[in-house]
């Protein structure tokens, strides 16, 4: 009789262990989900670093344009095609 109880107890313990392992690995808050989230976090941190660098460059450009009027004029002429008052603009078209 004790052999049978021992077998049943072993079987129940194995089933409990399997149930716990399943939840540990495969549930939404399990290890696999945690590993996936860590990978996404690492990718997002890399993207954030790139964007921080880009923002720093843009901030330095804005500061430069705020302090140097000749830079604003150069940009307005080059990118917007603006000309000064009483100035004649000639465009040379190459074939």
DANORVEN-V978547 format. One record per residue. RES is the residue in one letter. D_CENTER is the distance of its C-alpha to the mean C-alpha in Angstrom with 1 decimal. Layout:
[[RES & D_CENTER] [RES & D_CENTER]]
This chain:
[[X & 62.5] [X & 60.3] [X & 59.0] [X & 57.9] [X & 56.2] [X & 54.4] [X & 53.2] [X & 52.0] [X & 50.3] [X & 48.5] [X & 47.4] [X & 46.1] [X & 44.2] [X & 42.7] [X & 41.6] [X & 40.1] [X & 38.2] [X & 36.9] [X & 35.9] [X & 34.1] [X & 32.3] [X & 31.3] [X & 29.7] [X & 28.1] [X & 26.4] [X & 26.0] [X & 25.7] [X & 22.5] [X & 22.3] [X & 23.5] [X & 22.4] [X & 20.9] [X & 18.6] [X & 17.8] [X & 16.9] [X & 14.7] [X & 12.9] [X & 12.7] [X & 11.2] [X & 8.4] [X & 8.0] [X & 8.2] [X & 5.7] [X & 3.0] [X & 5.6] [X & 5.9] [X & 3.4] [X & 5.0] [X & 8.1] [X & 8.4] [X & 8.3] [X & 10.7] [X & 12.8] [X & 13.1] [X & 14.0] [X & 16.5] [X & 18.1] [X & 18.5] [X & 20.0] [X & 22.4] [X & 23.4] [X & 24.2] [X & 26.2] [X & 28.0] [X & 28.9] [X & 30.1] [X & 32.4] [X & 33.7] [X & 35.6] [X & 36.3] [X & 32.6] [X & 32.5] [X & 35.7] [X & 34.6] [X & 31.4] [X & 33.5] [X & 36.0] [X & 33.7] [X & 31.1] [X & 33.2] [X & 36.6] [X & 38.2] [X & 41.6] [X & 43.7] [X & 46.8] [X & 49.8] [X & 47.8] [X & 48.3] [X & 45.4] [X & 46.2] [X & 43.8] [X & 44.7] [X & 43.9] [X & 44.2] [X & 45.4]]
